[in-house]
């Protein structure tokens, strides 16, 4: 299999060499629809982005920077500022939710990181005073809020089940299905065995697949 793949790649390289030169593509923009990072369980109070989730979306922002924004990006967006963010060139939006909003902030931090204490992070006032940006040149990127479940055709926020009676009815029907009832029964002993670990959150009667499913 490896030999066949290598031969195929060699064939493509030879075929490409025989083609006339064509102009490289020009990327005018990128639309990124991103999910939030890892969060704490909904069953616990103060649901928040975890440190793992913060790392996930920050790393994703770094990856997208290396692809679209950095001066040595693999697929640079034409005309975009590589280091200092130009607000007219970027729009971030998120529902007003702590996990989603902080995920957007973390992604932005990876996309446009601090530029350090230098000329890129300073401004000279009319009186000649030089002002440095706080926090090692930290860059502020506004996050616009959007309403969940409204104007689906014209909004970037896609969650058709929000506020939909039919979706709620369909979801509740799962608890009457044979698949659910079989899992509830077959996993009963397993979840009861977890009681010593989760008894601060669930009572023995609540230790079941039902609560695991609804509170992930």
C-alpha positions in Angstrom: 0.0 0.0 0.0 2.8 2.4 0.8 4.6 1.7 -2.5 1.4 2.2 -4.4 0.9 5.6 -2.7 4.4 6.7 -3.4 4.1 5.7 -7.1 0.8 7.6 -7.3 2.4 10.7 -5.8 5.3 10.4 -8.3 2.8 10.1 -11.1 1.0 13.3 -10.0 4.3 15.2 -9.8 5.2 14.2 -13.3 1.8 15.1 -14.6 1.8 18.4 -12.8 5.2 19.2 -14.4 3.7 18.8 -17.9 0.9 21.2 -17.2 1.2 24.9 -18.2 1.9 27.3 -15.3 -1.2 28.7 -13.7 -1.6 31.6 -11.3 -1.8 30.6 -7.6 -5.2 31.1 -6.0 -5.9 34.3 -4.2 -7.8 33.9 -0.9 -10.1 36.9 -0.2 -11.5 35.8 3.1 -12.4 32.9 5.4 -15.6 32.0 7.1 -14.9 29.9 10.2 -17.8 28.2 12.0 -16.3 26.9 15.3 -17.5 24.9 18.2 -16.7 25.7 21.8 -14.0 23.9 23.7 -14.3 21.3 26.5 -16.6 22.6 29.3 -17.6 21.5 32.8 -20.7 19.3 33.1 -24.1 21.0 32.9 -25.3 19.3 36.1 -22.7 21.2 38.1 -23.2 24.9 39.0 -21.3 27.6 37.2 -20.7 25.8 33.9 -17.5 27.1 32.4 -14.8 26.5 29.8 -12.3 24.1 31.3 -8.5 24.5 31.0 -8.5 21.8 28.4 -11.2 23.6 26.5 -9.3 26.8 26.7 -6.2 25.0 25.3 -8.3 23.5 22.5 -9.8 26.7 21.1 -6.6 28.7 21.6 -4.6 26.0 19.7 -7.3 26.2 17.0 -6.8 29.9 16.7 -3.0 29.4 16.4 -3.6 26.8 13.6 -5.9 29.2 11.7 -3.3 32.0 12.1 -0.6 29.8 10.6 -3.0 29.0 7.7 -4.5 32.4 6.9 -2.9 35.3 8.9 0.7 34.9 9.7 3.3 36.5 7.4 4.4 33.0 6.4 0.9 31.6 6.3 0.3 28.6 4.0 -2.9 30.2 2.5 -2.7 33.9 3.4 -5.7 36.1 3.1 -4.9 38.8 0.6 -4.2 42.2 2.3 -4.8 41.0 5.9 -2.7 42.5 8.6 -0.3 39.8 9.8 0.6 41.0 13.3 -1.5 43.9 14.5 -5.2 43.3 14.2 -7.2 45.7 12.0 -10.7 45.6 13.4 -12.4 46.2 10.0 -10.8 43.0 8.7 -12.3 40.6 11.3 -15.7 39.9 12.9 -16.2 37.5 15.7 -19.7 36.6 16.9 -21.1 34.4 19.7 -24.3 33.9 21.6 -24.2 35.5 25.1 -23.1 32.3 26.8 -20.1 32.0 29.1 -18.7 28.9 27.4 -19.3 30.1 23.9 -18.1 33.7 24.6 -14.9 32.6 26.4 -14.2 30.1 23.6 -14.4 32.9 21.1 -12.0 35.0 23.2 -9.5 32.2 23.4 -9.7 31.6 19.7 -9.1 35.3 19.1 -6.0 35.2 21.4 -4.5 32.4 19.3 -5.4 34.2 16.0 -3.9 37.5 17.0 -1.5 37.0 20.0 0.2 39.8 21.9 2.8 41.6 19.8 5.3 42.3 22.6 6.5 45.6 24.0 7.8 47.4 20.9 6.7 49.7 18.0 3.8 47.3 17.1 2.2 47.8 20.5 2.8 51.5 21.1 1.2 54.8 20.1 2.7 58.3 20.2 0.4 61.0 21.6 0.2 64.5 20.3 2.4 65.7 23.2 5.1 63.2 22.2 4.4 60.7 24.9 4.7 57.0 23.9 2.1 54.7 25.3 2.6 50.9 25.4 -0.2 48.5 25.2 -0.8 46.6 28.5 0.0 42.9 29.0 2.9 42.6 26.5 1.0 44.0 23.6 -2.3 42.2 24.2 -4.8 42.8 21.4 -8.4 43.5 22.1 -10.9 42.0 19.6 -14.6 42.7 20.1 -17.0 39.8 20.1 -20.5 40.5 18.8 -23.4 38.8 20.4 -26.1 37.0 18.4 -29.4 35.6 19.4 -29.7 31.8 19.5 -32.4 30.2 17.3 -33.7 33.4 15.6 -33.3 34.4 12.0 -31.6 31.1 11.1 -31.4 32.0 7.4 -29.4 35.3 8.1 -27.5 34.4 11.2 -24.2 32.5 11.6 -25.6 30.8 14.8 -27.1 27.4 13.8 -29.1 25.6 16.5 -32.5 24.9 15.1 -33.6 22.9 18.1 -33.4 26.0 20.4 -37.0 27.1 21.3 -38.5 24.5 18.9 -41.5 22.6 20.4 -41.1 19.8 17.9 -37.5 19.3 18.7 -38.3 19.1 22.4 -41.1 16.6 21.8 -38.8 14.5 19.6 -36.0 14.6 22.2 -38.4 13.5 25.0 -39.6 10.5 22.8 -36.0 9.1 23.1 -36.8 8.2 26.7 -39.6 6.0 25.5 -37.5 4.2 22.9 -36.4 0.6 23.2 -32.8 1.7 22.6 -32.8 4.0 25.7 -34.6 1.6 27.9 -32.2 -1.2 27.0 -29.2 1.0 27.8 -30.8 2.2 31.1 -31.2 -1.4 32.2 -27.9 -2.8 30.9 -25.8 0.0 32.5 -27.6 0.1 35.8 -24.9 -1.9 37.8 -22.1 0.1 36.2 -23.5 3.5 37.2 -24.3 2.3 40.7 -20.7 1.2 41.1 -19.6 4.8 40.6 -21.6 6.0 43.6 -18.5 6.3 45.9 -17.0 8.7 43.4 -20.0 10.8 42.4 -22.0 10.8 45.6 -21.2 14.4 46.1 -23.2 15.2 43.0 -25.6 12.3 42.6 -27.5 10.2 45.1 -27.5 6.4 44.6 -30.9 6.6 43.0 -29.7 9.2 40.6 -26.7 7.2 39.4 -28.0 6.1 36.1 -27.5 6.4 32.3 -30.4 8.9 32.3 -28.5 11.5 34.3 -25.2 10.7 32.5 -27.0 11.5 29.2 -28.7 14.7 30.3 -25.9 16.2 32.3 -22.8 15.6 30.2 
